[in-house]
């Protein structure tokens, strides 16, 4: 392959000292690669760079495949005035056939920004920057990449198709606010596997409008588990369907599997055909929960009923311990009660071993379809 199809940020002006802003060299590498033909490679050597915010935009009309060899350590700017509300640090958009690999790291340097996160008190808070956002991407592979200490979400997928992420490492302190590991929205054909995620919020969050999502072999902790939602905040949200979460482990965290929808939904939507299977939970505060009166901040007022219809949900082969008395809580909407909620071979003991955990239910008839069932459904 001709060397002209390799674009190294160092040869394009990056100082690579971790102190000088190397954004221009990164943008130059991207622009040159995007204007080339055939397969292109962007090389980020194994040194430290201060970068961003930066946007890498397609379409790259004559490119068949783009590989970003991220071997280096990227540090984000800490001055929040450089970012807009809800902006991203690194944004990649409208690209077909991109692979991000190399074992490198995105360091959001979020510790200086977290004190400015007011989302726990204000439902309309200013959103801090996400580490890496993939927007309107098709046929994307992310492999062997690390994200640490994001100011907000670590990775966000919006309007993506055919996305495969594997061997991803995500890390932030347990008390870091809204540092979700991977968040999906309006995307389909998503496969996340063999990854280690520990954050201050959801390890993985599945937002509105997603379909055909596979999450397997994830180790989660610290964090708030794997969540669907929250759903039902906005009008005209897309439905969630075809979710499979399988062969995962969670330890010492607050939540395990959680489906959360807002009260006072402005419109109807649905989440259906979801399976959670073969999941090990050790010492979780809230192992399994459906919460259709979810309120993430002190400023929301959950008065009306959620209009998100939940149905065809399977919990299978889930075992472990609960640190609280309630191991399973299925609290559905009175306006649109849950339908076809199945539990099979679910065994959740109290971590203390003192008594049996409970499993309260509202507006749902859970069905027990075999195997062990501890605690009993709706007891």
Secondary structure, 3 states (H helix, E strand, C coil): CCHHHEEECCCCCCCCCCCCECHHHHHHHHHHHHCCCEEEEEEECCCEEEECCEEEECCCCCEEEEEEEECCEEEECCCHHHCCCCCEEEEEECCEEEEEECCCEEECCCHHHHCCCCCCCCCCCCCCCEEEEEECCEEEEEECCEEECCCCCCEEEECCEEEEEECCEEECCCCCCCCCCEEEECCEEEEEEEEEEECCCCCEEECCCCEEEEEEEEEECCCCCEEEEEECCCCCCCCEEEEEEEEEEEECCCEEEEEEEECCCCCCEEEEEEEEEEEEEEEECEEEEEEEEECCCCCCCCCCCCCEEEEEEEEEEEEEEECCCECEEEECCCCCCCEEEEEEEEEEEECCCCCCCECCEECCCEEECCCCEECCCCC
